[in-house]
């Protein structure tokens, strides 16, 4: 498993988000033994000038190239929120398919398990005004944003492409089961996740599975960064200690 003194935590963004913007602060909240590595999607953030991925398969192929060097040389974990949770699942599946080790832990939020069928609303084909109103309903975006026409114009193609990717995604059977433990962070007013469906993430691991509950809407992770990072820190410390014992044995 390589050097156990440093664990890489890959952060995968939600639809329309920049990984660096979402997870950038986490580097200051987590100990130096955990290296936060935001995974920016093509066409987002610092990769804004690159063409968008056309499908979730293309997203995974792109991220696989990015993460492979770190995955080969040391322990790692993954956090994914909303669309990022689905990407995290498919990325772990892809890593396994090429013989690379699984993560120490899989931290997820904001999305039901891949086998769950969301109603096919196809928001990505709506006209701009209706599409933006649906985004507004999710919360997490300041009302002032919708008044800044130039910013909305720049942001819309990113968000619309992300929604197209996730709305056209279909999980391939059989479901992939990882040895990594799964920790799901659940907020009580998230309109995109359901109980008891979130507990079915346990079907995707041979290890431990738990649900940590919070208050808030779909973007609660931005309000509870300290609490989430503390869970991540404790979880990874325990996982590294177990790895150390295995190496001694």
C-alpha positions as semicolon CSV with decimal commas, in nm:
position;residue;x (nm);y (nm);z (nm)
1;X;0,000;0,000;0,000
2;X;0,303;0,227;-0,004
3;X;0,381;0,506;0,240
4;X;0,128;0,506;0,525
5;X;0,230;0,848;0,656
6;X;0,014;1,036;0,405
7;X;-0,336;0,956;0,280
8;X;-0,475;1,126;-0,030
9;X;-0,838;1,235;-0,005
10;X;-0,989;1,287;-0,351
11;X;-1,285;1,526;-0,356
12;X;-1,541;1,496;-0,636
13;X;-1,778;1,791;-0,694
14;X;-2,153;1,814;-0,729
15;X;-2,315;1,924;-1,056
16;X;-2,194;2,264;-1,166
17;X;-1,937;2,287;-0,888
18;X;-1,563;2,341;-0,886
19;X;-1,385;2,075;-0,683
20;X;-1,124;2,328;-0,568
21;X;-1,392;2,568;-0,446
22;X;-1,587;2,295;-0,264
23;X;-1,299;2,111;-0,100
24;X;-1,025;2,375;-0,088
25;X;-1,087;2,468;0,275
26;X;-1,072;2,105;0,387
27;X;-0,692;2,110;0,361
28;X;-0,689;2,354;0,655
29;X;-0,940;2,151;0,855
30;X;-0,769;1,813;0,818
31;X;-0,430;1,710;0,961
32;X;-0,117;1,722;0,747
33;X;-0,129;1,341;0,722
34;X;-0,428;1,379;0,487
35;X;-0,360;1,543;0,152
36;X;-0,676;1,692;0,001
37;X;-0,682;1,646;-0,378
38;X;-0,987;1,807;-0,544
39;X;-1,072;1,630;-0,870
40;X;-1,169;1,903;-1,115
41;X;-1,388;1,784;-1,401
42;X;-1,317;1,889;-1,758
43;X;-1,473;2,228;-1,829
44;X;-1,488;2,322;-1,459
45;X;-1,275;2,552;-1,242
46;X;-0,911;2,564;-1,351
47;X;-1,004;2,330;-1,640
48;X;-1,265;2,574;-1,769
49;X;-1,107;2,597;-2,115
50;X;-1,127;2,220;-2,174
51;X;-1,426;2,065;-2,352
52;X;-1,687;1,898;-2,135
53;X;-1,699;1,521;-2,101
54;X;-1,981;1,380;-2,314
55;X;-2,083;1,104;-2,072
56;X;-2,014;0,968;-1,728
57;X;-1,793;0,704;-1,889
58;X;-1,575;0,986;-2,027
59;X;-1,563;1,149;-1,684
60;X;-1,438;0,824;-1,531
61;X;-1,178;0,766;-1,803
62;X;-1,047;1,118;-1,747
63;X;-1,033;1,090;-1,366
64;X;-0,876;0,744;-1,383
65;X;-0,570;0,893;-1,550
66;X;-0,551;1,167;-1,287
67;X;-0,578;0,949;-0,976
68;X;-0,374;0,646;-1,084
69;X;-0,027;0,777;-0,980
70;X;-0,142;0,852;-0,624
71;X;-0,344;0,531;-0,599
72;X;-0,036;0,328;-0,697
73;X;0,191;0,485;-0,436
74;X;-0,011;0,522;-0,116
75;X;-0,341;0,493;0,066
76;X;-0,631;0,706;-0,046
77;X;-0,997;0,781;0,019
78;X;-1,272;0,945;-0,184
79;X;-1,545;1,197;-0,101
80;X;-1,828;1,260;-0,347
81;X;-2,141;1,470;-0,306
82;X;-2,458;1,440;-0,518
83;X;-2,340;1,375;-0,877
84;X;-1,998;1,328;-0,718
85;X;-2,125;1,030;-0,518
86;X;-2,222;0,850;-0,838
87;X;-1,889;0,940;-0,996
88;X;-1,709;0,810;-0,685
89;X;-1,887;0,475;-0,713
90;X;-1,801;0,439;-1,082
91;X;-1,442;0,549;-1,022
92;X;-1,389;0,284;-0,753
93;X;-1,537;0,029;-0,992
94;X;-1,299;0,139;-1,270
95;X;-0,996;0,127;-1,040
96;X;-1,083;-0,226;-0,941
97;X;-1,126;-0,328;-1,305
98;X;-0,764;-0,234;-1,380
99;X;-0,626;-0,406;-1,071
100;X;-0,563;-0,101;-0,855
101;X;-0,627;-0,109;-0,479
102;X;-0,955;0,010;-0,328
103;X;-0,980;0,324;-0,114
104;X;-0,948;0,309;0,263
105;X;-1,296;0,459;0,283
106;X;-1,567;0,598;0,062
107;X;-1,738;0,913;0,195
108;X;-2,063;0,995;0,018
109;X;-2,356;1,235;0,046
110;X;-2,645;1,385;-0,146
111;X;-2,730;1,090;-0,369
112;X;-2,925;0,766;-0,345
113;X;-2,742;0,443;-0,441
114;X;-2,686;0,380;-0,814
115;X;-2,953;0,110;-0,839
116;X;-3,218;0,362;-0,730
117;X;-3,413;0,503;-1,025
118;X;-3,470;0,876;-0,999
119;X;-3,780;1,007;-1,181
120;X;-3,676;1,102;-1,533
121;X;-3,732;1,477;-1,526
122;X;-3,458;1,560;-1,779
123;X;-3,400;1,907;-1,641
124;X;-3,110;1,953;-1,880
125;X;-3,348;2,000;-2,176
126;X;-3,557;2,272;-2,010
127;X;-3,542;2,632;-2,127
128;X;-3,299;2,852;-1,934
129;X;-3,557;3,022;-1,714
130;X;-3,727;2,700;-1,604
131;X;-3,396;2,520;-1,558
132;X;-3,261;2,797;-1,334
133;X;-3,579;2,796;-1,128
134;X;-3,530;2,423;-1,061
135;X;-3,172;2,493;-0,952
136;X;-3,296;2,770;-0,723
137;X;-3,530;2,521;-0,549
138;X;-3,233;2,309;-0,442
139;X;-3,091;2,596;-0,238
140;X;-2,720;2,649;-0,189
141;X;-2,694;2,922;-0,453
142;X;-2,720;3,286;-0,337
143;X;-3,025;3,461;-0,483
144;X;-2,797;3,738;-0,606
145;X;-2,629;3,493;-0,842
146;X;-2,941;3,466;-1,055
147;X;-2,940;3,843;-1,107
148;X;-2,585;3,847;-1,248
149;X;-2,658;3,778;-1,613
150;X;-2,297;3,741;-1,731
151;X;-2,217;3,495;-1,453
152;X;-2,532;3,296;-1,521
153;X;-2,445;3,286;-1,892
154;X;-2,101;3,142;-1,812
155;X;-2,232;2,899;-1,553
156;X;-2,534;2,759;-1,740
157;X;-2,350;2,538;-1,993
158;X;-2,147;2,375;-1,714
159;X;-2,451;2,300;-1,503
160;X;-2,663;2,187;-1,796
161;X;-2,394;1,943;-1,918
162;X;-2,350;1,799;-1,569
163;X;-2,725;1,745;-1,540
164;X;-2,732;1,580;-1,881
165;X;-2,456;1,340;-1,777
166;X;-2,618;1,240;-1,449
167;X;-2,972;1,225;-1,587
168;X;-2,868;0,995;-1,873
169;X;-2,654;0,774;-1,647
170;X;-2,773;0,418;-1,585
171;X;-2,596;0,186;-1,344
172;X;-2,479;-0,138;-1,507
173;X;-2,561;-0,465;-1,331
174;X;-2,429;-0,629;-1,127
175;X;-2,356;-0,364;-0,866
176;X;-1,990;-0,330;-0,772
177;X;-1,904;-0,421;-0,414
178;X;-1,589;-0,271;-0,264
179;X;-1,393;-0,368;0,044
180;X;-1,384;-0,002;0,147
181;X;-1,612;0,104;0,426
182;X;-1,886;0,349;0,325
183;X;-1,979;0,649;0,538
184;X;-2,286;0,833;0,414
185;X;-2,356;1,187;0,535
186;X;-2,731;1,256;0,530
187;X;-2,917;1,585;0,582
188;X;-3,275;1,580;0,699
189;X;-3,413;1,824;0,439
190;X;-3,228;1,703;0,128
191;X;-3,495;1,665;-0,139
192;X;-3,271;1,444;-0,356
193;X;-3,221;1,158;-0,110
194;X;-3,462;0,927;0,064
195;X;-3,487;0,704;0,366
196;X;-3,466;0,407;0,375
197;X;-3,293;0,407;0,032
198;X;-2,975;0,571;0,165
199;X;-2,916;0,273;0,395
200;X;-2,890;0,053;0,085
201;X;-2,544;0,196;0,023
202;X;-2,447;-0,088;0,260
203;X;-2,502;-0,329;-0,030
204;X;-2,201;-0,173;-0,204
205;X;-1,940;-0,270;0,054
206;X;-1,802;-0,583;0,216
207;X;-1,676;-0,360;0,495
208;X;-1,855;-0,138;0,741
209;X;-2,136;0,098;0,648
210;X;-2,279;0,386;0,849
211;X;-2,498;0,693;0,811
212;X;-2,415;1,023;0,983
213;X;-2,710;1,260;1,011
214;X;-2,712;1,639;0,985
215;X;-2,965;1,917;0,951
216;X;-3,001;2,116;0,633
217;X;-3,077;2,097;0,266
218;X;-2,898;1,942;-0,029
219;X;-2,586;2,156;0,010
220;X;-2,546;2,100;0,384
221;X;-2,182;1,994;0,336
222;X;-2,089;2,359;0,293
223;X;-2,230;2,438;0,639
224;X;-2,079;2,142;0,826
225;X;-1,727;2,122;0,687
226;X;-1,563;2,103;1,030
227;X;-1,791;1,822;1,148
228;X;-1,751;1,624;0,827
229;X;-1,373;1,664;0,830
230;X;-1,359;1,540;1,190
231;X;-1,541;1,220;1,088
232;X;-1,302;1,180;0,795
233;X;-0,998;1,233;1,018
234;X;-1,109;0,976;1,277
235;X;-1,215;0,724;1,013
236;X;-0,889;0,742;0,819
237;X;-0,678;0,731;1,136
238;X;-0,848;0,404;1,228
239;X;-0,806;0,265;0,877
240;X;-0,435;0,351;0,871
241;X;-0,386;0,192;1,214
242;X;-0,545;-0,128;1,083
243;X;-0,318;-0,124;0,778
244;X;-0,017;-0,079;1,003
245;X;-0,114;-0,382;1,208
246;X;-0,157;-0,586;0,890
247;X;0,191;-0,486;0,768
248;X;0,343;-0,593;1,100
249;X;0,169;-0,926;1,075
